[in-house]
Amino acid sequence: MMARWRRLAVACAIAALVNMPILLVLLNSLQTTEAMLATRSVIPAVFTVSSYIFLFGHTPFLTFFANSGLIATVSTVGTLLAAGLAGYAMSRFTGWCLKIYGVALLLVQMFPIILALIPLFIIFRTLGLINNPLSVIIVYTAVHLPFATWMFRSYFDTIPRELDEAALVDGCSRLQAFFRIVLPLAGPGTAAVFSFLFSYNEFFVASVFLRDDSFMSVPVGVQMLT
């Protein structure tokens, strides 16, 4: 029993140490700027929520938060759908076109998005997509696609093909077998978390295509507030 409590204490200490920056931000948010600069103590002398009142009452932070949630969710769903289908095709079928597609994915992943930023800006400006969340959703989906596709392919390679064949014998179409049998077994959680966090936290692309407060995401909006 004592050994269990010691392990729990060590785990809590490690968790507190790792999350120390987040705890400091939380504690600093509960005091005024003047009080934070005037003392070296981590614990606020006087707790106040004035910063939160100002944030939610006098800034469009909730709009930024809603925009980030929309952009991250839609780009994640689009990435999972496109990458899942592409990974399934690369895992289950053979052919020269799929080999070329796989090599092209690797080549695309070698180049940073900044190289295509100016052409993308010209294209989106022509299409009227500047200051439109759809522009960054398209870019994020394209950026995530190579990594997510290869991840899905590795998932699908571990699933026996006999399950696909059994579903087809039972009357499922190829798409029904994919969505009902193969995709749930693949468990696309890792790809979803990676895609969502990248889309939510990304700053550079969003700062180029989203200019108005009503369309900014959280990283861009917070930077503009400072």
Secondary structure, 3 states (H helix, E strand, C coil): CHHHHHHHHHHHHHHHHHCHHHHHHHHHHCCCHHHHHHCCCCCCCCCCCHHHHHHHHHCCHHHHHHHHHHHHHHHHHHHHHHHHHHHHHHHHCCCHHHHHHHHHHHHHHHCCHHHHHHHHHHHHHHHCCCCCHHHHHHHHHHHHHHHHHHHHHHHHHCCCHHHHHHHHHCCCCHHHHHHHHHHHHHCCHHHHHHHHHHHHHCCHHHHHHCCCCCCCCHHHHHHHHC
